[in-house]
Amino acid sequence: MFAMGLIAGIFGIIASIIALMVGGVDAAFSSSGTSSITGLGISALIFSILGIVASALTKSKPKLAGWLMLVSGVGGVISISMFYILSGVLFVVGGFMGILSKKKPDPQQNVAA
């Protein structure tokens, strides 16, 4: 789950940078001088960073990390669609792995004091 989240986050950052470049070119050639693709690229970058933070939480809090990865995958796909498809799939699969995982009980906690 950690590796999937990290790889998805790295590819998501690359995809969001590509989307930012496309948005910059669109803004340069549009008559208004602005582009909505730039804002969507920034939101995808934020979702990618959130996914990397979630992958760092996989050992200590797997359920929370799973939910954050799921949000990152869905939010990134909504933001920049096909640019984010690889990262989105990896985040969603890793997120479901975290949500559906059963945390092993710590044998040290069961010892009566």
Buried (B, 14 or more C-beta within 10 A) or exposed (E): BBEBBBBBBBBBBBBBBBBBEBBBEBBEEEEEEEBEBBBBBBBBBBBBBBBBBBBBBBEEBBEBBBBBBBBBBBBBBBBBEEBBBBBBBBBBBBBBBBBEBEEEEEEEEEEEE
